[in-house]
Amino acid sequence: MAKANPVAIQKHLKGVDYPADKQELIKHAKQQGADREIISLLEQLPDNEQFESPTDLNKALGEIE
């Protein structure tokens, strides 16, 4: 799967309250109209991790193969 553009991901996460976990990010992205590719990428994040900021999230997304 191609890596999603971090700018596109953050666009769909605008207004999310950090720290946030995977489920919060997925829920927010769906509410913002994120496409299946972005949701699929977020679903690959670790389950028990809190993301402290957009930068923290982008780092984790960059580690997904």
C-alpha positions in Angstrom: 0.0 0.0 0.0 1.2 3.5 -0.8 1.9 5.8 2.0 -0.7 8.4 2.5 0.3 12.0 2.3 0.8 13.3 5.9 -0.9 16.6 4.9 -4.0 14.8 3.7 -4.1 12.7 6.9 -3.8 15.8 9.1 -6.5 17.6 7.0 -8.9 14.8 8.1 -7.7 15.0 11.7 -8.1 18.8 12.0 -9.6 19.6 15.4 -8.8 16.3 17.0 -7.8 16.6 20.7 -4.3 15.2 21.4 -3.3 13.1 23.1 -5.5 10.7 21.1 -5.5 6.9 20.6 -6.0 4.9 17.4 -9.8 4.6 17.8 -10.3 8.3 18.5 -8.2 9.1 15.4 -10.2 6.7 13.2 -13.5 8.0 14.5 -12.5 11.6 13.9 -11.2 10.9 10.4 -14.4 9.2 9.4 -16.5 12.1 10.7 -14.3 14.4 8.6 -14.9 12.3 5.4 -11.6 10.6 5.1 -11.3 8.1 2.3 -10.8 4.3 2.7 -7.0 4.6 2.1 -6.6 7.0 5.1 -8.8 5.0 7.4 -6.9 1.8 6.4 -3.6 3.4 7.2 -4.9 4.6 10.6 -6.2 1.1 11.3 -2.6 -0.2 11.1 -1.4 2.0 14.0 -0.5 0.2 17.3 -3.6 -0.4 19.4 -2.3 0.7 22.8 -0.5 3.8 21.9 -1.4 7.4 22.7 -0.3 10.0 20.1 0.7 13.2 21.8 0.7 15.5 18.7 0.3 15.5 14.9 4.1 15.1 14.7 4.0 12.0 16.9 1.3 10.5 14.7 3.2 11.3 11.5 6.2 9.5 12.9 4.2 6.4 13.8 2.5 6.4 10.3 6.0 6.7 8.7 7.0 3.4 10.5 4.1 1.4 8.9 5.2 -0.8 6.1 
